Amino acid sequence: MRLHVPLTASFALSAALLTGCSHPTKPVAYQDIESSVYLRPNEAAKGPHALYTYDSNVDWHAYHSFMMDPVAVYRGADAQFGKVSEAEKGELAIYTDNQFVDRLKQHFEMVSLPRPDTLRIRVTLTGAQRTTAFLSTFTKMDMGGMPINSVKSMTGGEGLFMGSVSYAVEVFDASNGKLLRAYVDKQYPNAMNFKASFGPLTASKRGIDKGAESFVSSLGR
């Protein structure tokens, strides 16, 4: 189904695309994250994913349980929340906590006290971008934006005017506090994901879903 809009709207969209009004952000090595001193640029990073990382030599299969710190909202000066309100930050933090816990519980036992096989996981929400109402949907259907989004869809790029989420993950050995892994990441839906273009936080939440799935997969599960 084609969305019909006034000609002036098409001109406005074209002008927005030409002047670069959709400015994707890149996560940084957030200075107030505890593990930031260990983070290094990831030369193997693809796009904005895991731009900064730290990894130790660890056998993830030696761990069978986990503890999850409550997801925190980052308050450093280098946070990247744009126009996201405090209420929306809280909503995204709760959603992040639920998604990470739900996926981890499919492969690990959740415990309240550390054991020798327990991971302690800390996720900090460091940034988010709201989906731009109307424009995000329109660019998936109109010839002004659809070709650009189609290419971004195939290459893993960020959709025009689509929301996103940035966060830091830190993984510790719960029994001794040793840092095992840390990284900062940015996630967002496929550029042609039509459903994710509705609602200011829908795309950010889809990014959280992808981030939780990617994290558990990185633990060999």
LUMRO-205696 format. One record per residue: residue in one letter; x, y, z of N, C-alpha, C in turn. Coordinates in nm, 2 decimals. Layout:
! residues N
 resn    nc1    nc2    nc3   cac1   cac2   cac3    cc1    cc2    cc3
    A      X      Y      Z      X      Y      Z      X      Y      Z
...
This chain:
! residues 221
 resn    nc1    nc2    nc3   cac1   cac2   cac3    cc1    cc2    cc3
    M   0.08  -0.12   0.00   0.00   0.00   0.00   0.09   0.12   0.00
    R   0.06   0.22  -0.09   0.14   0.34  -0.10   0.07   0.45  -0.02
    L   0.15   0.52   0.06   0.11   0.63   0.14   0.10   0.76   0.06
    H  -0.02   0.82   0.04  -0.03   0.94  -0.03  -0.02   1.06   0.06
    V   0.07   1.15   0.02   0.09   1.27   0.10   0.09   1.39   0.01
    P   0.06   1.51   0.06   0.07   1.63  -0.02   0.21   1.65  -0.08
    L   0.21   1.71  -0.20   0.34   1.73  -0.27   0.44   1.81  -0.18
    T   0.39   1.90  -0.10   0.48   1.98  -0.02   0.55   1.89   0.08
    A   0.48   1.79   0.13   0.55   1.69   0.22   0.66   1.62   0.16
    S   0.64   1.58   0.03   0.75   1.51  -0.05   0.87   1.61  -0.06
    F   0.84   1.73  -0.09   0.95   1.83  -0.10   1.03   1.85   0.03
    A   0.95   1.85   0.14   1.01   1.87   0.27   1.10   1.75   0.30
    L   1.05   1.63   0.27   1.13   1.51   0.29   1.26   1.51   0.21
    S   1.25   1.55   0.08   1.36   1.55   0.00   1.47   1.65   0.05
    A   1.42   1.76   0.10   1.51   1.86   0.16   1.58   1.80   0.28
    A   1.50   1.73   0.36   1.56   1.67   0.48   1.67   1.57   0.45
    L   1.64   1.49   0.35   1.74   1.39   0.31   1.87   1.45   0.26
    L   1.85   1.56   0.17   1.96   1.62   0.11   2.05   1.70   0.21
    T   1.99   1.75   0.31   2.06   1.83   0.41   2.11   1.74   0.53
    G   2.07   1.61   0.53   2.12   1.52   0.63   2.06   1.55   0.77
    C   1.93   1.56   0.77   1.86   1.59   0.90   1.85   1.47   0.99
    S   1.88   1.35   0.94   1.88   1.23   1.02   2.03   1.20   1.05
    H   2.07   1.23   1.17   2.21   1.22   1.21   2.23   1.10   1.31
    P   2.27   0.98   1.25   2.29   0.87   1.34   2.41   0.90   1.43
    T   2.40   0.86   1.56   2.51   0.88   1.65   2.59   0.75   1.66
    K   2.72   0.76   1.71   2.80   0.65   1.73   2.83   0.64   1.88
    P   2.83   0.53   1.94   2.86   0.52   2.08   3.01   0.55   2.11
    V   3.04   0.60   2.22   3.17   0.63   2.26   3.22   0.55   2.38
    A   3.34   0.56   2.42   3.39   0.48   2.53   3.36   0.56   2.66
    Y   3.23   0.56   2.70   3.18   0.64   2.80   3.27   0.65   2.93
    Q   3.31   0.77   2.96   3.41   0.79   3.06   3.37   0.75   3.20
    D   3.24   0.76   3.23   3.20   0.73   3.37   3.16   0.58   3.39
    I   3.18   0.50   3.28   3.16   0.35   3.30   3.28   0.30   3.37
    E   3.26   0.21   3.47   3.37   0.16   3.55   3.48   0.10   3.46
    S   3.44   0.03   3.36   3.54  -0.05   3.28   3.59   0.03   3.17
    S   3.56   0.16   3.16   3.61   0.24   3.04   3.76   0.25   3.03
    V   3.83   0.23   3.14   3.98   0.24   3.13   4.03   0.11   3.05
    Y   3.95   0.01   3.04   3.99  -0.11   2.98   3.95  -0.12   2.83
    L   3.85  -0.04   2.79   3.80  -0.04   2.66   3.90   0.01   2.56
    R   3.90  -0.06   2.44   3.99  -0.02   2.33   3.91  -0.03   2.20
    P   3.94   0.05   2.10   3.87   0.05   1.97   3.87  -0.09   1.92
    N   3.76  -0.14   1.87   3.75  -0.27   1.81   3.77  -0.26   1.66
    E   3.89  -0.31   1.61   3.92  -0.29   1.47   3.83  -0.38   1.38
    A   3.77  -0.48   1.44   3.68  -0.57   1.37   3.54  -0.53   1.37
    A   3.51  -0.42   1.43   3.37  -0.37   1.45   3.30  -0.35   1.31
    K   3.18  -0.39   1.30   3.10  -0.37   1.18   3.00  -0.26   1.21
    G   3.01  -0.14   1.14   2.92  -0.03   1.17   2.94   0.02   1.31
    P   2.83   0.05   1.38   2.84   0.10   1.52   2.84   0.00   1.62
    H   2.84  -0.13   1.58   2.83  -0.24   1.68   2.96  -0.27   1.75
    A   2.96  -0.27   1.88   3.08  -0.31   1.96   3.20  -0.23   1.92
    L   3.19  -0.10   1.91   3.31  -0.02   1.87   3.42  -0.02   1.97
    Y   3.39  -0.04   2.09   3.49  -0.04   2.20   3.47  -0.17   2.28
    T   3.57  -0.25   2.30   3.56  -0.37   2.37   3.68  -0.40   2.46
    Y   3.65  -0.50   2.55   3.76  -0.56   2.63   3.72  -0.70   2.65
    D   3.82  -0.79   2.63   3.79  -0.93   2.65   3.91  -1.00   2.72
    S   3.88  -1.08   2.82   3.99  -1.16   2.88   3.98  -1.31   2.83
    N   4.08  -1.38   2.85   4.08  -1.52   2.81   4.00  -1.61   2.91
    V   3.87  -1.63   2.87   3.78  -1.70   2.96   3.70  -1.81   2.89
    D   3.68  -1.92   2.96   3.59  -2.03   2.91   3.45  -2.00   2.96
    W   3.37  -1.95   2.87   3.23  -1.92   2.91   3.15  -2.04   2.95
    H   3.19  -2.16   2.90   3.12  -2.28   2.93   3.14  -2.33   3.07
    A   3.24  -2.26   3.14   3.26  -2.29   3.28   3.15  -2.23   3.37
    Y   3.07  -2.14   3.32   2.97  -2.07   3.39   2.83  -2.12   3.36
    H   2.76  -2.14   3.47   2.62  -2.20   3.45   2.51  -2.12   3.52
    S   2.55  -2.01   3.59   2.45  -1.93   3.66   2.49  -1.78   3.64
    F   2.39  -1.69   3.67   2.42  -1.55   3.66   2.35  -1.47   3.77
    M   2.40  -1.35   3.79   2.34  -1.25   3.87   2.33  -1.12   3.78
    M   2.22  -1.05   3.79   2.20  -0.93   3.70   2.18  -0.81   3.79
    D   2.27  -0.71   3.77   2.25  -0.58   3.84   2.14  -0.51   3.78
    P   2.06  -0.43   3.85   1.95  -0.35   3.79   2.01  -0.26   3.68
    V   1.95  -0.26   3.56   1.99  -0.18   3.45   1.99  -0.03   3.50
    A   2.10   0.04   3.48   2.11   0.18   3.52   2.10   0.27   3.40
    V   2.06   0.39   3.42   2.06   0.50   3.31   2.19   0.58   3.33
    Y   2.27   0.59   3.23   2.40   0.66   3.24   2.38   0.81   3.25
    R   2.45   0.87   3.35   2.44   1.01   3.37   2.56   1.09   3.34
    G   2.65   1.04   3.27   2.78   1.11   3.24   2.75   1.22   3.13
    A   2.85   1.31   3.12   2.83   1.42   3.03   2.83   1.38   2.89
    D   2.89   1.26   2.86   2.89   1.21   2.72   2.78   1.11   2.69
    A   2.67   1.11   2.77   2.55   1.04   2.74   2.49   1.08   2.60
    Q   2.42   1.00   2.54   2.36   1.03   2.40   2.21   1.00   2.40
    F   2.14   1.07   2.48   1.99   1.05   2.48   1.91   1.15   2.40
    G   1.97   1.24   2.34   1.90   1.33   2.25   1.77   1.39   2.32
    K   1.66   1.37   2.26   1.53   1.42   2.31   1.45   1.32   2.39
    V   1.52   1.21   2.43   1.45   1.11   2.51   1.43   1.17   2.65
    S   1.30   1.16   2.70   1.27   1.21   2.83   1.31   1.12   2.94
    E   1.31   1.17   3.07   1.35   1.09   3.18   1.25   0.97   3.20
    A   1.12   0.99   3.17   1.03   0.88   3.18   1.06   0.77   3.08
    E   1.10   0.82   2.96   1.13   0.72   2.85   1.26   0.65   2.88
    K   1.36   0.72   2.94   1.48   0.65   2.98   1.45   0.54   3.08
    G   1.36   0.57   3.18   1.32   0.47   3.28   1.25   0.35   3.21
    E   1.16   0.38   3.12   1.09   0.27   3.05   1.19   0.18   2.97
    L   1.28   0.24   2.91   1.38   0.16   2.83   1.47   0.08   2.92
    A   1.51   0.14   3.04   1.59   0.06   3.13   1.52  -0.06   3.19
    I   1.39  -0.05   3.22   1.31  -0.16   3.27   1.30  -0.26   3.16
    Y   1.28  -0.22   3.04   1.26  -0.31   2.92   1.39  -0.39   2.90
    T   1.51  -0.31   2.91   1.64  -0.37   2.89   1.66  -0.48   2.99
    D   1.63  -0.45   3.12   1.65  -0.55   3.23   1.57  -0.68   3.20
    N   1.44  -0.66   3.16   1.36  -0.77   3.14   1.41  -0.86   3.02
    Q   1.45  -0.80   2.91   1.49  -0.87   2.80   1.62  -0.95   2.82
    F   1.72  -0.88   2.89   1.84  -0.95   2.91   1.82  -1.07   3.01
    V   1.74  -1.05   3.11   1.71  -1.15   3.21   1.64  -1.27   3.14
    D   1.54  -1.24   3.07   1.46  -1.34   3.00   1.54  -1.43   2.91
    R   1.63  -1.37   2.84   1.71  -1.45   2.75   1.82  -1.53   2.82
    L   1.88  -1.47   2.92   1.98  -1.54   3.00   1.92  -1.66   3.07
    K   1.80  -1.65   3.12   1.74  -1.75   3.20   1.71  -1.88   3.11
    Q   1.71  -1.86   2.98   1.69  -1.97   2.89   1.82  -2.06   2.89
    H   1.93  -2.01   2.94   2.06  -2.09   2.93   2.13  -2.09   3.06
    F   2.10  -2.01   3.15   2.17  -2.00   3.28   2.07  -2.00   3.40
    E   2.11  -2.05   3.51   2.03  -2.04   3.63   2.05  -1.90   3.69
    M   1.94  -1.83   3.73   1.96  -1.70   3.79   1.97  -1.73   3.94
    V   2.07  -1.67   4.01   2.09  -1.69   4.15   2.10  -1.56   4.22
    S   2.08  -1.56   4.35   2.09  -1.44   4.43   2.22  -1.43   4.51
    L   2.30  -1.54   4.52   2.43  -1.54   4.59   2.53  -1.60   4.49
    P   2.65  -1.54   4.49   2.75  -1.59   4.39   2.80  -1.73   4.42
    R   2.83  -1.80   4.31   2.89  -1.93   4.32   3.02  -1.93   4.23
    P   3.10  -2.03   4.24   3.22  -2.03   4.15   3.19  -2.03   4.00
    D   3.06  -2.07   3.96   3.02  -2.07   3.82   2.93  -1.96   3.79
    T   2.93  -1.85   3.86   2.83  -1.74   3.84   2.89  -1.62   3.77
    L   2.82  -1.57   3.67   2.85  -1.44   3.61   2.77  -1.33   3.67
    R   2.83  -1.22   3.69   2.76  -1.10   3.73   2.76  -1.01   3.61
    I   2.64  -0.97   3.57   2.62  -0.89   3.45   2.56  -0.75   3.48
    R   2.63  -0.65   3.43   2.58  -0.51   3.45   2.56  -0.45   3.31
    V   2.44  -0.40   3.29   2.41  -0.33   3.16   2.37  -0.19   3.20
    T   2.43  -0.09   3.13   2.40   0.05   3.15   2.35   0.11   3.02
    L   2.23   0.17   3.03   2.17   0.23   2.91   2.24   0.37   2.90
    T   2.31   0.39   2.79   2.40   0.51   2.77   2.34   0.61   2.67
    G   2.24   0.57   2.59   2.19   0.66   2.49   2.07   0.60   2.42
    A   1.99   0.68   2.36   1.88   0.64   2.28   1.83   0.75   2.19
    Q   1.78   0.71   2.07   1.72   0.81   1.98   1.58   0.77   1.96
    R   1.49   0.87   1.96   1.35   0.85   1.94   1.33   0.84   1.79
    T   1.23   0.76   1.74   1.19   0.75   1.60   1.11   0.88   1.57
    T   1.15   0.94   1.46   1.08   1.06   1.41   0.94   1.02   1.36
    A   0.84   1.07   1.42   0.70   1.04   1.38   0.68   1.08   1.23
    F   0.61   0.99   1.16   0.57   1.01   1.02   0.68   0.99   0.92
    L   0.80   1.06   0.94   0.91   1.05   0.85   0.97   0.91   0.84
    S   0.98   0.84   0.95   1.04   0.71   0.95   0.95   0.61   0.87
    T   0.82   0.62   0.89   0.73   0.54   0.81   0.73   0.58   0.66
    F   0.72   0.71   0.64   0.71   0.76   0.50   0.83   0.72   0.42
    T   0.95   0.72   0.47   1.07   0.69   0.40   1.08   0.54   0.36
    K   1.00   0.46   0.42   1.00   0.32   0.38   0.90   0.29   0.26
    M   0.82   0.39   0.23   0.71   0.37   0.13   0.73   0.46   0.01
    D   0.79   0.58   0.03   0.80   0.68  -0.08   0.93   0.66  -0.16
    M   0.93   0.70  -0.28   1.05   0.68  -0.37   1.17   0.77  -0.32
    G   1.14   0.87  -0.24   1.24   0.96  -0.19   1.33   0.89  -0.09
    G   1.28   0.80  -0.01   1.36   0.74   0.09   1.37   0.59   0.08
    M   1.28   0.52   0.01   1.28   0.37   0.00   1.41   0.32  -0.05
    P   1.46   0.37  -0.16   1.59   0.32  -0.21   1.70   0.33  -0.11
    I   1.71   0.44  -0.04   1.81   0.45   0.06   1.80   0.35   0.17
    N   1.67   0.34   0.22   1.65   0.24   0.33   1.67   0.10   0.28
    S   1.64   0.07   0.15   1.66  -0.07   0.10   1.81  -0.10   0.10
    V   1.89  -0.01   0.06   2.04  -0.03   0.06   2.09  -0.05   0.21
    K   2.04   0.03   0.30   2.08   0.02   0.44   2.03  -0.11   0.50
    S   1.91  -0.16   0.45   1.86  -0.29   0.50   1.96  -0.40   0.46
    M   2.01  -0.39   0.34   2.10  -0.50   0.29   2.24  -0.49   0.36
    T   2.28  -0.37   0.39   2.42  -0.36   0.45   2.42  -0.34   0.60
    G   2.31  -0.35   0.66   2.30  -0.34   0.81   2.31  -0.20   0.86
    G   2.28  -0.11   0.77   2.28   0.03   0.81   2.16   0.08   0.89
    E   2.17   0.19   0.95   2.06   0.25   1.03   1.95   0.32   0.94
    G   1.83   0.28   0.96   1.72   0.34   0.88   1.70   0.49   0.90
    L   1.65   0.56   0.80   1.63   0.70   0.81   1.53   0.74   0.91
    F   1.56   0.83   1.00   1.47   0.88   1.10   1.42   0.77   1.20
    M   1.50   0.66   1.21   1.46   0.55   1.30   1.53   0.56   1.43
    G   1.46   0.52   1.53   1.52   0.52   1.67   1.63   0.41   1.69
    S   1.70   0.42   1.80   1.81   0.33   1.83   1.84   0.33   1.98
    V   1.92   0.24   2.02   1.96   0.24   2.16   2.11   0.21   2.17
    S   2.18   0.27   2.27   2.32   0.25   2.29   2.33   0.21   2.44
    Y   2.43   0.12   2.47   2.44   0.07   2.60   2.58   0.01   2.62
    A   2.62   0.00   2.75   2.74  -0.07   2.79   2.71  -0.20   2.86
    V   2.79  -0.30   2.83   2.78  -0.43   2.90   2.91  -0.46   2.97
    E   2.90  -0.50   3.10   3.02  -0.54   3.17   2.98  -0.68   3.24
    V   3.08  -0.77   3.22   3.06  -0.90   3.27   3.17  -0.94   3.37
    F   3.14  -0.98   3.49   3.23  -1.01   3.59   3.22  -1.15   3.64
    D   3.33  -1.21   3.69   3.32  -1.33   3.77   3.26  -1.29   3.90
    A   3.14  -1.34   3.94   3.07  -1.30   4.06   3.14  -1.34   4.18
    S   3.22  -1.44   4.18   3.29  -1.50   4.30   3.41  -1.41   4.34
    N   3.48  -1.34   4.24   3.60  -1.27   4.28   3.60  -1.12   4.22
    G   3.49  -1.09   4.14   3.48  -0.95   4.09   3.57  -0.92   3.97
    K   3.64  -1.02   3.91   3.72  -1.00   3.80   3.64  -0.96   3.68
    L   3.68  -0.86   3.60   3.62  -0.82   3.48   3.66  -0.92   3.37
    L   3.56  -0.98   3.31   3.58  -1.08   3.21   3.55  -1.02   3.07
    R   3.46  -0.93   3.05   3.43  -0.87   2.92   3.36  -0.74   2.94
    A   3.38  -0.65   2.85   3.31  -0.52   2.85   3.30  -0.47   2.71
    Y   3.20  -0.41   2.68   3.18  -0.34   2.54   3.07  -0.24   2.54
    V   3.08  -0.15   2.45   2.97  -0.06   2.43   2.91  -0.09   2.29
    D   2.78  -0.08   2.28   2.72  -0.12   2.16   2.60  -0.03   2.12
    K   2.56  -0.03   2.00   2.44   0.04   1.95   2.36  -0.06   1.86
    Q   2.23  -0.06   1.89   2.15  -0.15   1.81   2.02  -0.08   1.76
    Y   1.97  -0.13   1.65   1.85  -0.07   1.59   1.78  -0.17   1.50
    P   1.66  -0.15   1.46   1.59  -0.25   1.37   1.65  -0.25   1.23
    N   1.61  -0.35   1.15   1.64  -0.34   1.01   1.58  -0.22   0.95
    A   1.65  -0.16   0.86   1.61  -0.03   0.80   1.47  -0.03   0.73
    M   1.43  -0.15   0.69   1.30  -0.17   0.63   1.19  -0.23   0.72
    N   1.22  -0.23   0.85   1.13  -0.29   0.95   1.01  -0.19   0.96
    F   0.90  -0.21   0.90   0.79  -0.12   0.90   0.73  -0.10   1.04
    K   0.70  -0.22   1.11   0.64  -0.21   1.24   0.72  -0.13   1.34
    A   0.85  -0.13   1.33   0.94  -0.06   1.42   0.94   0.09   1.40
    S   0.87   0.14   1.29   0.87   0.28   1.27   0.75   0.35   1.34
    F   0.67   0.27   1.40   0.55   0.33   1.47   0.59   0.34   1.62
    G   0.56   0.46   1.68   0.59   0.48   1.82   0.73   0.53   1.84
    P   0.75   0.63   1.93   0.88   0.69   1.95   0.99   0.59   2.00
    L   0.95   0.49   2.08   1.05   0.40   2.14   1.05   0.25   2.08
    T   0.96   0.23   1.98   0.95   0.09   1.93   1.08   0.04   1.87
    A   1.15   0.13   1.79   1.27   0.09   1.73   1.38   0.07   1.84
    S   1.38   0.16   1.94   1.48   0.14   2.05   1.46   0.00   2.12
    K   1.34  -0.03   2.14   1.31  -0.16   2.21   1.35  -0.28   2.12
    R   1.33  -0.26   1.99   1.37  -0.37   1.90   1.52  -0.38   1.90
    G   1.59  -0.27   1.91   1.74  -0.27   1.93   1.78  -0.34   2.05
    I   1.70  -0.32   2.16   1.73  -0.39   2.29   1.72  -0.54   2.27
    D   1.61  -0.58   2.20   1.59  -0.73   2.17   1.71  -0.79   2.10
    K   1.75  -0.72   2.00   1.87  -0.77   1.92   2.00  -0.77   2.01
    G   2.01  -0.67   2.09   2.13  -0.66   2.18   2.13  -0.78   2.28
    A   2.02  -0.81   2.34   2.01  -0.92   2.44   2.04  -1.05   2.37
    E   1.99  -1.07   2.25   2.01  -1.19   2.17   2.16  -1.21   2.14
    S   2.22  -1.10   2.09   2.36  -1.10   2.05   2.45  -1.13   2.17
    F   2.41  -1.07   2.29   2.49  -1.09   2.41   2.49  -1.24   2.45
    V   2.38  -1.30   2.46   2.37  -1.44   2.50   2.45  -1.53   2.40
    S   2.43  -1.50   2.27   2.50  -1.57   2.17   2.65  -1.56   2.18
    S   2.70  -1.44   2.23   2.85  -1.42   2.25   2.90  -1.51   2.36
    L   2.81  -1.56   2.45   2.86  -1.64   2.56   2.86  -1.79   2.52
    G   2.84  -1.81   2.39   2.84  -1.95   2.34   2.71  -2.03   2.37
    R   2.60  -1.96   2.39   2.48  -2.02   2.42   2.38  -2.00   2.30
